[in-house]
């Protein structure tokens, strides 16, 4: 009897322990379910069939002006190395180093003595030839009259005419020699070929210079106009060409084609122009060269200065812009966005977004006006899930007709 009582007591204790274990398991399950619920006690939308709260942007065509920011170093539009055309001793220098000079201004005087003598000799030789020609013409005129009455032979008359022609040729040759001597004499006065600022002189008075020397006497830079050479990838060039051909981009009517930003970040007061674009693609870099020219009336721009140029590429009157955060890219570079379809469900759409505009992508295909692109709450979105639009992203100023410009649009990178 005692044994039976002990066994029953043991069963009762095990039963009580089992009931306690089931109660504890029930409590843990209830806590886990409560943690999965929202603050209002509801299950997540994707598991309970309820809608996900998202923010969207309704697409509307906008007018934008596409610009590209390119950097480089400025160069003077005209640069001239002053070199001697003849040899001799430098007698005098007529300019101050670092000053502005005018075209035609005398910079150096080379000893002219030998060139003056050569010039005088050539002038005398020409005078002699002219006198000989005058005598030959008189004789030929006389013989022309005498041959008519057979006072001289026809041969003598022909010889007189030939002598005139020879003397005329001598006059032409001597006149050319005189001109050559005059030019060389003029070269003894070395003048500035262009107007601009002249640098340091490489020679002083008493130095011997020659026409074959490779060292310039001085260098003049015309800084009233400066140019900037930059490179652009051929892929960008093709993209722009196709955009213009399709009508998505038009020539900008803003007037100023190029704006300059100086080293300290301040904009340059004078607009420049795109002078030319190269037609040859560099085989090493795959790029073409663009040259932009800027006026420099105040002398603010200096050769070698590093600057950034903002080039107007064109304008689009119906651009569709999507925030960059709303665009996802696959490993192959393909872009896609999530949109709210007509039934209120999320749908992923493949798009073409190759160009950036400020903090947005320009979408050229895959979307149309009026579509609602999901821009927030993307971490909760899945294909086919019902969505609830809780926020409408504000439209930029361009939607109301105000022109936007981009500081630095760039092509998409995969």
ZAMARGU-4260 file (C-alpha; in steps of 0.2 Angstrom, whole numbers, plus 5000, padded with zeros to 4 digits):
<rodrens>
0) 5000/5000/5000 | 5014/5012/5004 | 5022/5007/4987 | 5006/5011/4978 | 5005/5028/4986
5) 5022/5032/4982 | 5020/5028/4964 | 5004/5038/4963 | 5012/5053/4971 | 5026/5052/4958
10) 5014/5052/4944 | 5005/5067/4951 | 5022/5076/4952 | 5027/5072/4934 | 5010/5078/4928
15) 5012/5094/4937 | 5029/5097/4930 | 5022/5093/4912 | 5008/5105/4914 | 5021/5119/4920
20) 5031/5116/4905 | 5017/5117/4893 | 5012/5134/4901 | 5029/5141/4899 | 5030/5136/4881
25) 5013/5144/4878 | 5019/5161/4886 | 5035/5161/4875 | 5025/5158/4859 | 5013/5172/4864
30) 5028/5184/4867 | 5036/5179/4850 | 5019/5183/4841 | 5017/5199/4850 | 5035/5204/4844
35) 5031/5201/4826 | 5015/5212/4827 | 5015/5231/4824 | 5011/5243/4837 | 4993/5242/4833
40) 4994/5223/4835 | 4992/5219/4817 | 5003/5207/4807 | 5015/5213/4794 | 5007/5217/4777
45) 5016/5205/4767 | 5011/5191/4779 | 4994/5196/4783 | 4988/5203/4766 | 4988/5221/4771
50) 4995/5235/4761 | 5013/5242/4763 | 5015/5261/4766 | 5026/5269/4753 | 5030/5286/4746
55) 5029/5289/4727 | 5033/5302/4714 | 5021/5305/4700 | 5031/5308/4684 | 5028/5324/4674
60) 5039/5331/4659 | 5051/5344/4664 | 5062/5357/4655 | 5080/5354/4659 | 5097/5361/4652
65) 5110/5348/4651 | 5127/5353/4655 | 5144/5344/4657 | 5158/5349/4668 | 5175/5347/4661
70) 5192/5353/4669 | 5209/5358/4662 | 5222/5371/4661 | 5221/5387/4652 | 5232/5392/4638
75) 5235/5409/4629 | 5226/5409/4612 | 5242/5417/4604 | 5260/5413/4609 | 5275/5419/4599
80) 5293/5415/4602 | 5304/5430/4597 | 5319/5423/4586 | 5332/5432/4576 | 5330/5431/4557
85) 5349/5436/4554 | 5365/5434/4564 | 5374/5448/4573 | 5378/5457/4589 | 5364/5463/4600
90) 5366/5482/4602 | 5351/5486/4612 | 5336/5479/4621 | 5320/5491/4620 | 5308/5483/4632
95) 5305/5479/4650 | 5304/5461/4655 | 5286/5457/4660 | 5278/5472/4652 | 5265/5473/4638
100) 5271/5476/4621 | 5262/5480/4604 | 5263/5471/4588 | 5277/5479/4578 | 5286/5487/4593
105) 5305/5486/4592 | 5312/5474/4605 | 5330/5472/4600 | 5343/5481/4589 | 5356/5470/4580
110) 5371/5478/4573 | 5366/5484/4556 | 5383/5489/4549 | 5386/5475/4537 | 5368/5474/4532
115) 5368/5492/4528 | 5383/5490/4517 | 5375/5476/4508 | 5360/5486/4505 | 5370/5501/4498
120) 5379/5490/4486 | 5363/5482/4480 | 5356/5499/4477 | 5371/5504/4467 | 5371/5488/4456
125) 5353/5492/4452 | 5356/5510/4447 | 5370/5504/4436 | 5359/5491/4428 | 5345/5504/4425
130) 5357/5515/4416 | 5363/5501/4405 | 5345/5497/4401 | 5342/5515/4396 | 5357/5516/4384
135) 5352/5499/4376 | 5334/5505/4374 | 5340/5521/4365 | 5351/5511/4354 | 5338/5499/4349
140) 5326/5513/4345 | 5339/5521/4333 | 5342/5504/4325 | 5324/5501/4322 | 5323/5517/4312
145) 5339/5514/4302 | 5335/5496/4297 | 5320/5503/4288 | 5331/5512/4276 | 5344/5498/4276
150) 5357/5509/4285 | 5360/5495/4297 | 5359/5476/4294 | 5344/5466/4301 | 5356/5457/4312
155) 5363/5472/4321 | 5344/5477/4324 | 5341/5460/4331 | 5356/5461/4343 | 5351/5478/4349
160) 5334/5471/4354 | 5341/5456/4363 | 5353/5468/4372 | 5338/5477/4379 | 5330/5461/4385
165) 5346/5456/4394 | 5347/5473/4402 | 5329/5472/4408 | 5332/5455/4416 | 5348/5462/4425
170) 5337/5476/4432 | 5324/5463/4438 | 5338/5453/4447 | 5346/5468/4454 | 5330/5475/4461
175) 5327/5458/4469 | 5344/5459/4477 | 5341/5476/4483 | 5324/5470/4491 | 5333/5456/4499
180) 5346/5467/4506 | 5332/5479/4513 | 5323/5465/4521 | 5339/5459/4530 | 5343/5476/4535
185) 5325/5478/4543 | 5328/5461/4552 | 5342/5470/4562 | 5327/5478/4571 | 5318/5463/4580
190) 5300/5468/4582 | 5286/5460/4592 | 5275/5449/4580 | 5260/5450/4591 | 5253/5461/4605
195) 5254/5454/4623 | 5264/5452/4638 | 5283/5448/4635 | 5293/5437/4647 | 5311/5436/4652
200) 5324/5440/4639 | 5337/5426/4636 | 5350/5438/4629 | 5358/5454/4634 | 5367/5468/4625
205) 5383/5461/4617 | 5377/5444/4614 | 5379/5435/4597 | 5363/5429/4589 | 5361/5418/4574
210) 5346/5414/4562 | 5348/5396/4566 | 5348/5396/4585 | 5334/5386/4594 | 5333/5397/4609
215) 5320/5411/4608 | 5326/5429/4613 | 5309/5431/4622 | 5291/5424/4622 | 5276/5434/4620
220) 5258/5428/4626 | 5243/5437/4620 | 5231/5435/4635 | 5217/5445/4629 | 5209/5428/4624
225) 5212/5411/4633 | 5208/5394/4627 | 5204/5378/4636 | 5207/5361/4628 | 5198/5346/4636
230) 5194/5328/4631 | 5177/5320/4630 | 5174/5301/4628 | 5168/5295/4611 | 5154/5286/4620
235) 5147/5303/4626 | 5149/5310/4609 | 5138/5296/4602 | 5125/5298/4616 | 5123/5316/4612
240) 5122/5314/4593 | 5108/5301/4595 | 5099/5312/4608 | 5099/5326/4595 | 5094/5315/4581
245) 5079/5308/4590 | 5074/5325/4596 | 5076/5322/4614 | 5088/5336/4615 | 5088/5353/4606
250) 5101/5366/4605 | 5101/5377/4620 | 5094/5395/4618 | 5103/5402/4633 | 5116/5411/4623
255) 5131/5407/4634 | 5138/5391/4628 | 5152/5389/4641 | 5153/5395/4659 | 5170/5395/4668
260) 5173/5391/4686 | 5189/5397/4693 | 5201/5388/4705 | 5194/5396/4721 | 5176/5390/4715
265) 5170/5407/4710 | 5161/5409/4693 | 5170/5419/4679 | 5161/5434/4674 | 5163/5432/4655
270) 5155/5417/4645 | 5165/5408/4632 | 5161/5398/4616 | 5165/5381/4610 | 5177/5384/4596
275) 5178/5367/4588 | 5177/5349/4592 | 5190/5336/4585 | 5184/5323/4573 | 5198/5310/4577
280) 5196/5298/4592 | 5212/5296/4602 | 5217/5278/4600 | 5224/5277/4617 | 5211/5286/4628
285) 5196/5284/4616 | 5192/5302/4618 | 5190/5318/4607 | 5197/5335/4610 | 5186/5351/4613
290) 5192/5368/4613 | 5184/5382/4622 | 5189/5401/4620 | 5186/5414/4634 | 5188/5433/4633
295) 5200/5440/4646 | 5198/5459/4646 | 5203/5461/4664 | 5218/5449/4663 | 5210/5438/4677
300) 5214/5422/4668 | 5232/5417/4667 | 5241/5403/4656 | 5242/5387/4666 | 5227/5391/4678
305) 5217/5376/4682 | 5198/5379/4679 | 5182/5370/4677 | 5171/5373/4662 | 5152/5370/4661
310) 5147/5366/4643 | 5129/5367/4638 | 5125/5351/4629 | 5107/5355/4625 | 5090/5356/4632
315) 5075/5344/4634 | 5057/5350/4636 | 5050/5333/4641 | 5063/5325/4652 | 5057/5312/4665
320) 5067/5313/4681 | 5068/5299/4694 | 5077/5301/4711 | 5093/5291/4710 | 5089/5282/4727
325) 5073/5275/4718 | 5084/5266/4704 | 5092/5250/4707 | 5105/5242/4696 | 5108/5224/4692
330) 5126/5216/4691 | 5125/5219/4672 | 5121/5237/4674 | 5103/5236/4670 | 5092/5248/4679
335) 5074/5246/4686 | 5062/5255/4697 | 5047/5250/4707 | 5030/5258/4702 | 5012/5257/4708
340) 5001/5250/4695 | 4983/5254/4691 | 4977/5241/4704 | 4987/5248/4718 | 5001/5234/4718
345) 5020/5236/4717 | 5028/5231/4700 | 5046/5232/4695 | 5049/5240/4678 | 5065/5240/4668
350) 5071/5257/4663 | 5084/5266/4653 | 5093/5278/4664 | 5111/5282/4657 | 5113/5301/4662
355) 5112/5309/4678 | 5105/5326/4682 | 5110/5333/4699 | 5103/5320/4711 | 5092/5312/4698
360) 5092/5300/4684 | 5085/5305/4667 | 5074/5290/4661 | 5073/5289/4642 | 5063/5273/4641
365) 5052/5261/4652 | 5042/5275/4660 | 5029/5287/4654 | 5021/5303/4661 | 5009/5300/4675
370) 5017/5284/4682 | 5019/5283/4701 | 5037/5278/4705 | 5040/5272/4723 | 5054/5283/4731
375) 5052/5278/4750 | 5048/5262/4759 | 5057/5251/4746 | 5064/5239/4759 | 5046/5233/4762
380) 5041/5232/4744 | 5039/5215/4735 | 5032/5210/4718 | 5013/5210/4718 | 5011/5217/4736
385) 4997/5229/4739 | 5004/5247/4743 | 4996/5262/4752 | 5003/5279/4746 | 5007/5289/4762
390) 5018/5302/4754 | 5019/5311/4738 | 5036/5318/4733 | 5036/5336/4729 | 5039/5341/4711
395) 5055/5351/4707 | 5053/5369/4701 | 5055/5364/4682 | 5037/5357/4683 | 5031/5374/4684
400) 5041/5381/4669 | 5057/5386/4678 | 5073/5380/4669 | 5085/5369/4679 | 5103/5367/4676
405) 5114/5353/4682 | 5131/5356/4690 | 5139/5341/4683 | 5128/5328/4674 | 5138/5312/4670
410) 5134/5296/4661 | 5128/5281/4670 | 5141/5269/4676 | 5138/5251/4679
</rodrens>
